[in-house]
Amino acid sequence: MPPATAPSTGPRLAALFAAGLLLLNWPLLALWDHPATVWGLPLLPLALFSLWALLIVLLAWLLERDPD
C-alpha cells in the first residue's frame, strides 16, 4: 500500500512539474549554450543533467517526507 500523501502534495507536484517545464525548455536552456566546459564536460549537457537530477531529488523529497 503506498504511503499516504498530505493534501497539499497535489499543488506542490503541479508547481514542480511547471518548474520542470520551464527549466528544461529551450529559451532558458539557451542561457547554457556556450562553447565552455566545466571539468572537461560541455556546459549544456552538464546543465541539462544537473537540472534533471535536481528535479528528481525535489520530487523524491516531496513524496517521501512525513505528512504533518
mmJSON file of the N, C-alpha and C atoms, coordinates in Angstrom:
{"data_MODEL":{"atom_site":{
"group_PDB":["ATOM","ATOM","ATOM","ATOM","ATOM","ATOM","ATOM","ATOM","ATOM","ATOM","ATOM","ATOM","ATOM","ATOM","ATOM","ATOM","ATOM","ATOM","ATOM","ATOM","ATOM","ATOM","ATOM","ATOM","ATOM","ATOM","ATOM","ATOM","ATOM","ATOM","ATOM","ATOM","ATOM","ATOM","ATOM","ATOM","ATOM","ATOM","ATOM","ATOM","ATOM","ATOM","ATOM","ATOM","ATOM","ATOM","ATOM","ATOM","ATOM","ATOM","ATOM","ATOM","ATOM","ATOM","ATOM","ATOM","ATOM","ATOM","ATOM","ATOM","ATOM","ATOM","ATOM","ATOM","ATOM","ATOM","ATOM","ATOM","ATOM","ATOM","ATOM","ATOM","ATOM","ATOM","ATOM","ATOM","ATOM","ATOM","ATOM","ATOM","ATOM","ATOM","ATOM","ATOM","ATOM","ATOM","ATOM","ATOM","ATOM","ATOM","ATOM","ATOM","ATOM","ATOM","ATOM","ATOM","ATOM","ATOM","ATOM","ATOM","ATOM","ATOM","ATOM","ATOM","ATOM","ATOM","ATOM","ATOM","ATOM","ATOM","ATOM","ATOM","ATOM","ATOM","ATOM","ATOM","ATOM","ATOM","ATOM","ATOM","ATOM","ATOM","ATOM","ATOM","ATOM","ATOM","ATOM","ATOM","ATOM","ATOM","ATOM","ATOM","ATOM","ATOM","ATOM","ATOM","ATOM","ATOM","ATOM","ATOM","ATOM","ATOM","ATOM","ATOM","ATOM","ATOM","ATOM","ATOM","ATOM","ATOM","ATOM","ATOM","ATOM","ATOM","ATOM","ATOM","ATOM","ATOM","ATOM","ATOM","ATOM","ATOM","ATOM","ATOM","ATOM","ATOM","ATOM","ATOM","ATOM","ATOM","ATOM","ATOM","ATOM","ATOM","ATOM","ATOM","ATOM","ATOM","ATOM","ATOM","ATOM","ATOM","ATOM","ATOM","ATOM","ATOM","ATOM","ATOM","ATOM","ATOM","ATOM","ATOM","ATOM","ATOM","ATOM","ATOM","ATOM","ATOM","ATOM","ATOM","ATOM","ATOM","ATOM","ATOM"],
"id":[1,2,3,4,5,6,7,8,9,10,11,12,13,14,15,16,17,18,19,20,21,22,23,24,25,26,27,28,29,30,31,32,33,34,35,36,37,38,39,40,41,42,43,44,45,46,47,48,49,50,51,52,53,54,55,56,57,58,59,60,61,62,63,64,65,66,67,68,69,70,71,72,73,74,75,76,77,78,79,80,81,82,83,84,85,86,87,88,89,90,91,92,93,94,95,96,97,98,99,100,101,102,103,104,105,106,107,108,109,110,111,112,113,114,115,116,117,118,119,120,121,122,123,124,125,126,127,128,129,130,131,132,133,134,135,136,137,138,139,140,141,142,143,144,145,146,147,148,149,150,151,152,153,154,155,156,157,158,159,160,161,162,163,164,165,166,167,168,169,170,171,172,173,174,175,176,177,178,179,180,181,182,183,184,185,186,187,188,189,190,191,192,193,194,195,196,197,198,199,200,201,202,203,204],
"type_symbol":["N","C","C","N","C","C","N","C","C","N","C","C","N","C","C","N","C","C","N","C","C","N","C","C","N","C","C","N","C","C","N","C","C","N","C","C","N","C","C","N","C","C","N","C","C","N","C","C","N","C","C","N","C","C","N","C","C","N","C","C","N","C","C","N","C","C","N","C","C","N","C","C","N","C","C","N","C","C","N","C","C","N","C","C","N","C","C","N","C","C","N","C","C","N","C","C","N","C","C","N","C","C","N","C","C","N","C","C","N","C","C","N","C","C","N","C","C","N","C","C","N","C","C","N","C","C","N","C","C","N","C","C","N","C","C","N","C","C","N","C","C","N","C","C","N","C","C","N","C","C","N","C","C","N","C","C","N","C","C","N","C","C","N","C","C","N","C","C","N","C","C","N","C","C","N","C","C","N","C","C","N","C","C","N","C","C","N","C","C","N","C","C","N","C","C","N","C","C","N","C","C","N","C","C"],
"label_atom_id":["N","CA","C","N","CA","C","N","CA","C","N","CA","C","N","CA","C","N","CA","C","N","CA","C","N","CA","C","N","CA","C","N","CA","C","N","CA","C","N","CA","C","N","CA","C","N","CA","C","N","CA","C","N","CA","C","N","CA","C","N","CA","C","N","CA","C","N","CA","C","N","CA","C","N","CA","C","N","CA","C","N","CA","C","N","CA","C","N","CA","C","N","CA","C","N","CA","C","N","CA","C","N","CA","C","N","CA","C","N","CA","C","N","CA","C","N","CA","C","N","CA","C","N","CA","C","N","CA","C","N","CA","C","N","CA","C","N","CA","C","N","CA","C","N","CA","C","N","CA","C","N","CA","C","N","CA","C","N","CA","C","N","CA","C","N","CA","C","N","CA","C","N","CA","C","N","CA","C","N","CA","C","N","CA","C","N","CA","C","N","CA","C","N","CA","C","N","CA","C","N","CA","C","N","CA","C","N","CA","C","N","CA","C","N","CA","C","N","CA","C","N","CA","C","N","CA","C","N","CA","C","N","CA","C","N","CA","C"],
"label_alt_id":[null,null,null,null,null,null,null,null,null,null,null,null,null,null,null,null,null,null,null,null,null,null,null,null,null,null,null,null,null,null,null,null,null,null,null,null,null,null,null,null,null,null,null,null,null,null,null,null,null,null,null,null,null,null,null,null,null,null,null,null,null,null,null,null,null,null,null,null,null,null,null,null,null,null,null,null,null,null,null,null,null,null,null,null,null,null,null,null,null,null,null,null,null,null,null,null,null,null,null,null,null,null,null,null,null,null,null,null,null,null,null,null,null,null,null,null,null,null,null,null,null,null,null,null,null,null,null,null,null,null,null,null,null,null,null,null,null,null,null,null,null,null,null,null,null,null,null,null,null,null,null,null,null,null,null,null,null,null,null,null,null,null,null,null,null,null,null,null,null,null,null,null,null,null,null,null,null,null,null,null,null,null,null,null,null,null,null,null,null,null,null,null,null,null,null,null,null,null,null,null,null,null,null,null],
"label_comp_id":["MET","MET","MET","PRO","PRO","PRO","PRO","PRO","PRO","ALA","ALA","ALA","THR","THR","THR","ALA","ALA","ALA","PRO","PRO","PRO","SER","SER","SER","THR","THR","THR","GLY","GLY","GLY","PRO","PRO","PRO","ARG","ARG","ARG","LEU","LEU","LEU","ALA","ALA","ALA","ALA","ALA","ALA","LEU","LEU","LEU","PHE","PHE","PHE","ALA","ALA","ALA","ALA","ALA","ALA","GLY","GLY","GLY","LEU","LEU","LEU","LEU","LEU","LEU","LEU","LEU","LEU","LEU","LEU","LEU","ASN","ASN","ASN","TRP","TRP","TRP","PRO","PRO","PRO","LEU","LEU","LEU","LEU","LEU","LEU","ALA","ALA","ALA","LEU","LEU","LEU","TRP","TRP","TRP","ASP","ASP","ASP","HIS","HIS","HIS","PRO","PRO","PRO","ALA","ALA","ALA","THR","THR","THR","VAL","VAL","VAL","TRP","TRP","TRP","GLY","GLY","GLY","LEU","LEU","LEU","PRO","PRO","PRO","LEU","LEU","LEU","LEU","LEU","LEU","PRO","PRO","PRO","LEU","LEU","LEU","ALA","ALA","ALA","LEU","LEU","LEU","PHE","PHE","PHE","SER","SER","SER","LEU","LEU","LEU","TRP","TRP","TRP","ALA","ALA","ALA","LEU","LEU","LEU","LEU","LEU","LEU","ILE","ILE","ILE","VAL","VAL","VAL","LEU","LEU","LEU","LEU","LEU","LEU","ALA","ALA","ALA","TRP","TRP","TRP","LEU","LEU","LEU","LEU","LEU","LEU","GLU","GLU","GLU","ARG","ARG","ARG","ASP","ASP","ASP","PRO","PRO","PRO","ASP","ASP","ASP"],
"label_asym_id":["A","A","A","A","A","A","A","A","A","A","A","A","A","A","A","A","A","A","A","A","A","A","A","A","A","A","A","A","A","A","A","A","A","A","A","A","A","A","A","A","A","A","A","A","A","A","A","A","A","A","A","A","A","A","A","A","A","A","A","A","A","A","A","A","A","A","A","A","A","A","A","A","A","A","A","A","A","A","A","A","A","A","A","A","A","A","A","A","A","A","A","A","A","A","A","A","A","A","A","A","A","A","A","A","A","A","A","A","A","A","A","A","A","A","A","A","A","A","A","A","A","A","A","A","A","A","A","A","A","A","A","A","A","A","A","A","A","A","A","A","A","A","A","A","A","A","A","A","A","A","A","A","A","A","A","A","A","A","A","A","A","A","A","A","A","A","A","A","A","A","A","A","A","A","A","A","A","A","A","A","A","A","A","A","A","A","A","A","A","A","A","A","A","A","A","A","A","A","A","A","A","A","A","A"],
"label_entity_id":["1","1","1","1","1","1","1","1","1","1","1","1","1","1","1","1","1","1","1","1","1","1","1","1","1","1","1","1","1","1","1","1","1","1","1","1","1","1","1","1","1","1","1","1","1","1","1","1","1","1","1","1","1","1","1","1","1","1","1","1","1","1","1","1","1","1","1","1","1","1","1","1","1","1","1","1","1","1","1","1","1","1","1","1","1","1","1","1","1","1","1","1","1","1","1","1","1","1","1","1","1","1","1","1","1","1","1","1","1","1","1","1","1","1","1","1","1","1","1","1","1","1","1","1","1","1","1","1","1","1","1","1","1","1","1","1","1","1","1","1","1","1","1","1","1","1","1","1","1","1","1","1","1","1","1","1","1","1","1","1","1","1","1","1","1","1","1","1","1","1","1","1","1","1","1","1","1","1","1","1","1","1","1","1","1","1","1","1","1","1","1","1","1","1","1","1","1","1","1","1","1","1","1","1"],
"label_seq_id":[1,1,1,2,2,2,3,3,3,4,4,4,5,5,5,6,6,6,7,7,7,8,8,8,9,9,9,10,10,10,11,11,11,12,12,12,13,13,13,14,14,14,15,15,15,16,16,16,17,17,17,18,18,18,19,19,19,20,20,20,21,21,21,22,22,22,23,23,23,24,24,24,25,25,25,26,26,26,27,27,27,28,28,28,29,29,29,30,30,30,31,31,31,32,32,32,33,33,33,34,34,34,35,35,35,36,36,36,37,37,37,38,38,38,39,39,39,40,40,40,41,41,41,42,42,42,43,43,43,44,44,44,45,45,45,46,46,46,47,47,47,48,48,48,49,49,49,50,50,50,51,51,51,52,52,52,53,53,53,54,54,54,55,55,55,56,56,56,57,57,57,58,58,58,59,59,59,60,60,60,61,61,61,62,62,62,63,63,63,64,64,64,65,65,65,66,66,66,67,67,67,68,68,68],
"pdbx_PDB_ins_code":[null,null,null,null,null,null,null,null,null,null,null,null,null,null,null,null,null,null,null,null,null,null,null,null,null,null,null,null,null,null,null,null,null,null,null,null,null,null,null,null,null,null,null,null,null,null,null,null,null,null,null,null,null,null,null,null,null,null,null,null,null,null,null,null,null,null,null,null,null,null,null,null,null,null,null,null,null,null,null,null,null,null,null,null,null,null,null,null,null,null,null,null,null,null,null,null,null,null,null,null,null,null,null,null,null,null,null,null,null,null,null,null,null,null,null,null,null,null,null,null,null,null,null,null,null,null,null,null,null,null,null,null,null,null,null,null,null,null,null,null,null,null,null,null,null,null,null,null,null,null,null,null,null,null,null,null,null,null,null,null,null,null,null,null,null,null,null,null,null,null,null,null,null,null,null,null,null,null,null,null,null,null,null,null,null,null,null,null,null,null,null,null,null,null,null,null,null,null,null,null,null,null,null,null],
"Cartn_x":[0.844,0.0,0.888,0.661,1.504,1.293,2.325,2.184,1.156,0.501,-0.496,0.199,-0.382,0.197,-0.609,0.054,-0.613,-1.522,-2.589,-3.496,-2.83,-1.751,-1.099,-0.066,0.054,1.048,0.68,-0.597,-1.025,-0.588,-0.868,-0.404,1.117,1.8,3.271,3.823,3.187,3.597,3.349,2.225,1.93,2.949,3.35,4.351,5.712,6.06,7.317,7.298,6.153,6.006,6.178,5.546,5.665,7.108,7.781,9.186,10.045,9.752,10.482,10.265,9.03,8.762,9.54,9.568,10.278,11.789,12.323,13.771,14.318,13.542,14.032,13.502,13.017,12.535,13.634,13.614,14.73,15.043,14.098,14.541,15.457,15.188,16.078,17.328,17.217,18.408,19.397,18.927,19.826,20.831,20.512,21.467,22.733,22.62,23.75,24.464,23.974,24.523,25.712,26.858,28.098,29.205,30.206,31.32,32.272,31.743,32.547,32.488,33.466,33.485,33.682,33.14,33.338,33.874,35.058,35.74,35.832,36.002,36.14,34.828,33.695,32.381,31.732,31.066,30.376,29.298,29.107,28.232,26.756,26.255,24.831,24.414,25.098,24.69,24.854,25.883,26.07,24.906,24.478,23.337,22.056,21.858,20.664,20.564,21.639,21.607,21.554,22.177,22.116,20.7,20.037,18.658,17.728,17.942,17.137,17.311,18.551,18.819,18.203,18.262,17.659,16.152,15.496,14.056,13.724,14.539,14.309,14.478,15.493,15.718,14.554,14.099,12.96,11.693,11.471,10.302,10.368,11.532,11.686,11.48,12.043,11.873,10.401,9.722,8.324,7.447,7.69,6.841,7.204,8.433,8.855,8.842,8.509,8.502,7.263,7.352,6.246,5.11,3.887,2.755,2.478,2.372,2.144,0.69],
"Cartn_y":[-1.177,0.0,1.239,2.202,3.394,4.272,5.04,5.91,7.001,7.407,8.474,9.793,10.574,11.862,12.973,14.052,15.198,15.849,16.506,17.146,18.22,18.823,19.893,19.362,18.063,17.499,17.744,17.711,17.904,19.227,20.353,21.634,21.746,21.128,21.177,20.348,19.219,18.421,19.182,19.888,20.687,21.808,22.437,23.5,22.944,21.763,21.132,20.763,20.299,19.989,21.246,22.343,23.61,24.111,23.97,24.374,23.528,22.237,21.366,21.753,22.096,22.536,23.804,24.731,25.982,25.77,25.005,24.821,24.001,23.045,22.17,22.566,23.79,24.294,25.133,25.242,25.832,27.294,28.199,29.58,29.708,28.981,29.051,28.2,27.119,26.303,27.029,27.986,28.754,29.55,29.811,30.501,29.678,28.368,27.472,27.06,27.489,27.05,27.927,27.652,28.374,27.357,27.728,26.786,26.761,26.462,26.399,24.982,24.662,23.355,23.534,22.599,22.541,21.143,21.068,19.793,18.95,19.61,18.927,18.501,18.842,18.487,19.726,19.564,20.705,21.245,22.56,23.219,22.848,22.773,22.493,21.102,20.022,18.712,18.636,19.278,19.28,19.991,21.114,21.838,21.015,20.382,19.557,18.444,17.685,16.569,17.046,18.177,18.718,19.168,19.86,20.288,19.092,18.098,16.886,16.176,16.049,15.417,16.22,17.546,18.388,18.17,18.073,17.82,16.457,15.452,14.122,14.145,14.84,14.939,15.672,16.768,17.505,16.659,15.893,15.023,13.948,13.332,12.313,12.921,14.103,14.755,15.084,15.552,15.928,14.72,13.605,12.431,11.582,11.677,10.825,11.506,12.758,13.435,13.011,13.16,12.773,13.782,13.308,14.246,14.704,15.987,16.528,16.673],
"Cartn_z":[0.0,0.0,0.0,-0.902,-0.967,0.261,0.614,1.782,1.53,2.611,2.499,2.189,1.323,0.982,1.622,1.913,2.516,1.484,1.924,0.97,0.124,0.61,-0.147,-1.135,-1.285,-2.195,-3.649,-3.975,-5.36,-5.956,-5.3,-5.845,-5.913,-4.96,-4.984,-6.143,-6.426,-7.585,-8.882,-8.958,-10.148,-10.309,-9.207,-9.273,-9.692,-9.205,-9.596,-11.078,-11.567,-12.986,-13.834,-13.408,-14.142,-14.122,-12.989,-12.91,-13.848,-13.91,-14.827,-16.273,-16.618,-17.986,-18.326,-17.397,-17.652,-17.704,-16.77,-16.709,-17.869,-18.353,-19.416,-20.793,-20.935,-22.215,-22.857,-24.175,-24.879,-24.538,-24.358,-24.093,-22.874,-21.811,-20.651,-20.838,-21.584,-21.841,-22.737,-23.507,-24.365,-23.544,-22.281,-21.414,-21.194,-21.279,-21.035,-22.325,-23.47,-24.759,-25.162,-24.537,-24.821,-25.051,-25.81,-26.019,-24.818,-23.661,-22.442,-21.874,-21.042,-20.391,-18.893,-18.145,-16.701,-16.407,-15.85,-15.604,-16.878,-18.004,-19.281,-19.917,-19.305,-19.85,-20.468,-21.614,-22.21,-21.267,-21.301,-20.34,-20.515,-21.736,-21.952,-21.451,-21.818,-21.272,-19.758,-19.222,-17.779,-17.089,-17.63,-17.059,-17.188,-18.338,-18.54,-17.502,-17.339,-16.404,-14.953,-14.657,-13.299,-12.95,-13.871,-13.634,-13.515,-14.339,-14.304,-12.961,-12.505,-11.217,-10.076,-10.162,-9.134,-9.069,-10.215,-10.232,-9.628,-9.889,-9.326,-7.811,-7.33,-5.887,-5.225,-5.822,-5.262,-5.258,-6.312,-6.379,-5.292,-5.118,-4.077,-2.698,-2.466,-1.167,-0.915,-1.939,-1.793,-1.5,-2.152,-1.986,-0.775,-0.29,0.809,2.175,2.23,3.535,4.331,5.633,6.516,6.415,6.2,6.206,7.643,7.806,9.166,9.482],
"occupancy":[1.0,1.0,1.0,1.0,1.0,1.0,1.0,1.0,1.0,1.0,1.0,1.0,1.0,1.0,1.0,1.0,1.0,1.0,1.0,1.0,1.0,1.0,1.0,1.0,1.0,1.0,1.0,1.0,1.0,1.0,1.0,1.0,1.0,1.0,1.0,1.0,1.0,1.0,1.0,1.0,1.0,1.0,1.0,1.0,1.0,1.0,1.0,1.0,1.0,1.0,1.0,1.0,1.0,1.0,1.0,1.0,1.0,1.0,1.0,1.0,1.0,1.0,1.0,1.0,1.0,1.0,1.0,1.0,1.0,1.0,1.0,1.0,1.0,1.0,1.0,1.0,1.0,1.0,1.0,1.0,1.0,1.0,1.0,1.0,1.0,1.0,1.0,1.0,1.0,1.0,1.0,1.0,1.0,1.0,1.0,1.0,1.0,1.0,1.0,1.0,1.0,1.0,1.0,1.0,1.0,1.0,1.0,1.0,1.0,1.0,1.0,1.0,1.0,1.0,1.0,1.0,1.0,1.0,1.0,1.0,1.0,1.0,1.0,1.0,1.0,1.0,1.0,1.0,1.0,1.0,1.0,1.0,1.0,1.0,1.0,1.0,1.0,1.0,1.0,1.0,1.0,1.0,1.0,1.0,1.0,1.0,1.0,1.0,1.0,1.0,1.0,1.0,1.0,1.0,1.0,1.0,1.0,1.0,1.0,1.0,1.0,1.0,1.0,1.0,1.0,1.0,1.0,1.0,1.0,1.0,1.0,1.0,1.0,1.0,1.0,1.0,1.0,1.0,1.0,1.0,1.0,1.0,1.0,1.0,1.0,1.0,1.0,1.0,1.0,1.0,1.0,1.0,1.0,1.0,1.0,1.0,1.0,1.0,1.0,1.0,1.0,1.0,1.0,1.0],
"B_iso_or_equiv":[0.0,0.0,0.0,0.0,0.0,0.0,0.0,0.0,0.0,0.0,0.0,0.0,0.0,0.0,0.0,0.0,0.0,0.0,0.0,0.0,0.0,0.0,0.0,0.0,0.0,0.0,0.0,0.0,0.0,0.0,0.0,0.0,0.0,0.0,0.0,0.0,0.0,0.0,0.0,0.0,0.0,0.0,0.0,0.0,0.0,0.0,0.0,0.0,0.0,0.0,0.0,0.0,0.0,0.0,0.0,0.0,0.0,0.0,0.0,0.0,0.0,0.0,0.0,0.0,0.0,0.0,0.0,0.0,0.0,0.0,0.0,0.0,0.0,0.0,0.0,0.0,0.0,0.0,0.0,0.0,0.0,0.0,0.0,0.0,0.0,0.0,0.0,0.0,0.0,0.0,0.0,0.0,0.0,0.0,0.0,0.0,0.0,0.0,0.0,0.0,0.0,0.0,0.0,0.0,0.0,0.0,0.0,0.0,0.0,0.0,0.0,0.0,0.0,0.0,0.0,0.0,0.0,0.0,0.0,0.0,0.0,0.0,0.0,0.0,0.0,0.0,0.0,0.0,0.0,0.0,0.0,0.0,0.0,0.0,0.0,0.0,0.0,0.0,0.0,0.0,0.0,0.0,0.0,0.0,0.0,0.0,0.0,0.0,0.0,0.0,0.0,0.0,0.0,0.0,0.0,0.0,0.0,0.0,0.0,0.0,0.0,0.0,0.0,0.0,0.0,0.0,0.0,0.0,0.0,0.0,0.0,0.0,0.0,0.0,0.0,0.0,0.0,0.0,0.0,0.0,0.0,0.0,0.0,0.0,0.0,0.0,0.0,0.0,0.0,0.0,0.0,0.0,0.0,0.0,0.0,0.0,0.0,0.0,0.0,0.0,0.0,0.0,0.0,0.0],
"pdbx_formal_charge":[null,null,null,null,null,null,null,null,null,null,null,null,null,null,null,null,null,null,null,null,null,null,null,null,null,null,null,null,null,null,null,null,null,null,null,null,null,null,null,null,null,null,null,null,null,null,null,null,null,null,null,null,null,null,null,null,null,null,null,null,null,null,null,null,null,null,null,null,null,null,null,null,null,null,null,null,null,null,null,null,null,null,null,null,null,null,null,null,null,null,null,null,null,null,null,null,null,null,null,null,null,null,null,null,null,null,null,null,null,null,null,null,null,null,null,null,null,null,null,null,null,null,null,null,null,null,null,null,null,null,null,null,null,null,null,null,null,null,null,null,null,null,null,null,null,null,null,null,null,null,null,null,null,null,null,null,null,null,null,null,null,null,null,null,null,null,null,null,null,null,null,null,null,null,null,null,null,null,null,null,null,null,null,null,null,null,null,null,null,null,null,null,null,null,null,null,null,null,null,null,null,null,null,null],
"auth_seq_id":[1,1,1,2,2,2,3,3,3,4,4,4,5,5,5,6,6,6,7,7,7,8,8,8,9,9,9,10,10,10,11,11,11,12,12,12,13,13,13,14,14,14,15,15,15,16,16,16,17,17,17,18,18,18,19,19,19,20,20,20,21,21,21,22,22,22,23,23,23,24,24,24,25,25,25,26,26,26,27,27,27,28,28,28,29,29,29,30,30,30,31,31,31,32,32,32,33,33,33,34,34,34,35,35,35,36,36,36,37,37,37,38,38,38,39,39,39,40,40,40,41,41,41,42,42,42,43,43,43,44,44,44,45,45,45,46,46,46,47,47,47,48,48,48,49,49,49,50,50,50,51,51,51,52,52,52,53,53,53,54,54,54,55,55,55,56,56,56,57,57,57,58,58,58,59,59,59,60,60,60,61,61,61,62,62,62,63,63,63,64,64,64,65,65,65,66,66,66,67,67,67,68,68,68],
"auth_comp_id":["MET","MET","MET","PRO","PRO","PRO","PRO","PRO","PRO","ALA","ALA","ALA","THR","THR","THR","ALA","ALA","ALA","PRO","PRO","PRO","SER","SER","SER","THR","THR","THR","GLY","GLY","GLY","PRO","PRO","PRO","ARG","ARG","ARG","LEU","LEU","LEU","ALA","ALA","ALA","ALA","ALA","ALA","LEU","LEU","LEU","PHE","PHE","PHE","ALA","ALA","ALA","ALA","ALA","ALA","GLY","GLY","GLY","LEU","LEU","LEU","LEU","LEU","LEU","LEU","LEU","LEU","LEU","LEU","LEU","ASN","ASN","ASN","TRP","TRP","TRP","PRO","PRO","PRO","LEU","LEU","LEU","LEU","LEU","LEU","ALA","ALA","ALA","LEU","LEU","LEU","TRP","TRP","TRP","ASP","ASP","ASP","HIS","HIS","HIS","PRO","PRO","PRO","ALA","ALA","ALA","THR","THR","THR","VAL","VAL","VAL","TRP","TRP","TRP","GLY","GLY","GLY","LEU","LEU","LEU","PRO","PRO","PRO","LEU","LEU","LEU","LEU","LEU","LEU","PRO","PRO","PRO","LEU","LEU","LEU","ALA","ALA","ALA","LEU","LEU","LEU","PHE","PHE","PHE","SER","SER","SER","LEU","LEU","LEU","TRP","TRP","TRP","ALA","ALA","ALA","LEU","LEU","LEU","LEU","LEU","LEU","ILE","ILE","ILE","VAL","VAL","VAL","LEU","LEU","LEU","LEU","LEU","LEU","ALA","ALA","ALA","TRP","TRP","TRP","LEU","LEU","LEU","LEU","LEU","LEU","GLU","GLU","GLU","ARG","ARG","ARG","ASP","ASP","ASP","PRO","PRO","PRO","ASP","ASP","ASP"],
"auth_asym_id":["A","A","A","A","A","A","A","A","A","A","A","A","A","A","A","A","A","A","A","A","A","A","A","A","A","A","A","A","A","A","A","A","A","A","A","A","A","A","A","A","A","A","A","A","A","A","A","A","A","A","A","A","A","A","A","A","A","A","A","A","A","A","A","A","A","A","A","A","A","A","A","A","A","A","A","A","A","A","A","A","A","A","A","A","A","A","A","A","A","A","A","A","A","A","A","A","A","A","A","A","A","A","A","A","A","A","A","A","A","A","A","A","A","A","A","A","A","A","A","A","A","A","A","A","A","A","A","A","A","A","A","A","A","A","A","A","A","A","A","A","A","A","A","A","A","A","A","A","A","A","A","A","A","A","A","A","A","A","A","A","A","A","A","A","A","A","A","A","A","A","A","A","A","A","A","A","A","A","A","A","A","A","A","A","A","A","A","A","A","A","A","A","A","A","A","A","A","A","A","A","A","A","A","A"],
"auth_atom_id":["N","CA","C","N","CA","C","N","CA","C","N","CA","C","N","CA","C","N","CA","C","N","CA","C","N","CA","C","N","CA","C","N","CA","C","N","CA","C","N","CA","C","N","CA","C","N","CA","C","N","CA","C","N","CA","C","N","CA","C","N","CA","C","N","CA","C","N","CA","C","N","CA","C","N","CA","C","N","CA","C","N","CA","C","N","CA","C","N","CA","C","N","CA","C","N","CA","C","N","CA","C","N","CA","C","N","CA","C","N","CA","C","N","CA","C","N","CA","C","N","CA","C","N","CA","C","N","CA","C","N","CA","C","N","CA","C","N","CA","C","N","CA","C","N","CA","C","N","CA","C","N","CA","C","N","CA","C","N","CA","C","N","CA","C","N","CA","C","N","CA","C","N","CA","C","N","CA","C","N","CA","C","N","CA","C","N","CA","C","N","CA","C","N","CA","C","N","CA","C","N","CA","C","N","CA","C","N","CA","C","N","CA","C","N","CA","C","N","CA","C","N","CA","C","N","CA","C","N","CA","C","N","CA","C","N","CA","C"],
"pdbx_PDB_model_num":[1,1,1,1,1,1,1,1,1,1,1,1,1,1,1,1,1,1,1,1,1,1,1,1,1,1,1,1,1,1,1,1,1,1,1,1,1,1,1,1,1,1,1,1,1,1,1,1,1,1,1,1,1,1,1,1,1,1,1,1,1,1,1,1,1,1,1,1,1,1,1,1,1,1,1,1,1,1,1,1,1,1,1,1,1,1,1,1,1,1,1,1,1,1,1,1,1,1,1,1,1,1,1,1,1,1,1,1,1,1,1,1,1,1,1,1,1,1,1,1,1,1,1,1,1,1,1,1,1,1,1,1,1,1,1,1,1,1,1,1,1,1,1,1,1,1,1,1,1,1,1,1,1,1,1,1,1,1,1,1,1,1,1,1,1,1,1,1,1,1,1,1,1,1,1,1,1,1,1,1,1,1,1,1,1,1,1,1,1,1,1,1,1,1,1,1,1,1,1,1,1,1,1,1]
}}}
